[in-house]
């Protein structure tokens, strides 16, 4: 006999959301997991592809970054170590193909779960170790894309904490009654009078500044592009109710959107200070957030089979590639 959940449908929905987000937060880049039999929303082959018209030679090209760059769980997964979860159709691969770069002229060393420290140090994954990503650079390198910072800022952990705080609120409201806090997650991160998420974003910015200086030292002739993160949530949080359920406070969804904008703002500022170019992917991804149904570029906490929760799908990688190509050719 099964016992009924004490929180009712809303609390149960948030509990499932919590489990899904925490699973995404714990991803280390493994490629195991179910694979969809047929293309679904955002799988390879769906959506528009970036133009294949070559521009002026831009190689050798080196791609650095985390799971949003590597293409976590997007098939086909290629390269070594397997724990980095690199996709053959991630945005670096699409950019390289569009620019006519192959072989020694293109190196993708991005790795799921990477932080800025993994660009200068060896990163251990659940299936092999990735050498320091900056070791792929040389004086011959002419194009570098850098997609990093979200893990340093603890953004996945923030998503998990927001789900947890809303679960606690739902259970407390059901068991004890009374009004719920308008934004329990925002209140949690503002406790003590300091914006804890902003502090992490600022600290990530300090680390990124050092990385960009080292990129410039190792590849002085390269064009350096800092690639931002696509929009996870819509401008109107209420649009996510059918996907995330009523148990998540709309004000907390707004809080998460605000923090992602701060993260992208920090990336843009650090890119400018280092003489690099920032690639805005949030603007072109508007209307393609995790709650946008088949048009989404980012999977929701309940992803399509075989894809990673709260990560870009194949459509998202194509959209990011188009933004990068526009910057390269602009």
Secondary structure, DSSP 8 states (H G I E B T S, - for coil): -----TTHHHHHHHHHHHHHHHHHHT--S---S---SS--TT-TT-S--------S---SEEEEESHHHHTTT-SSEESSSGGG-EETTSHHHHHHHHTT--GGGEEE---TT--THHHHS-EEETTEEE--GGGG--TT--EEEEE--TTTTTHHHHHHHHHHHHHHHHHHHHHH-S---TTHHHHHHHGGGS-HHHHHHHHHHHHHHHHHHHHHHH-TT-EEEEE-----S-SSGGGGHHHH-TTS-HHHHHHHHHHHHHHHHHHHHHHHHTT-EEE--TTTTTT-STTSGGG-SB--SS-STTS-TTSB-HHHHHHHHHHHHHHHH-
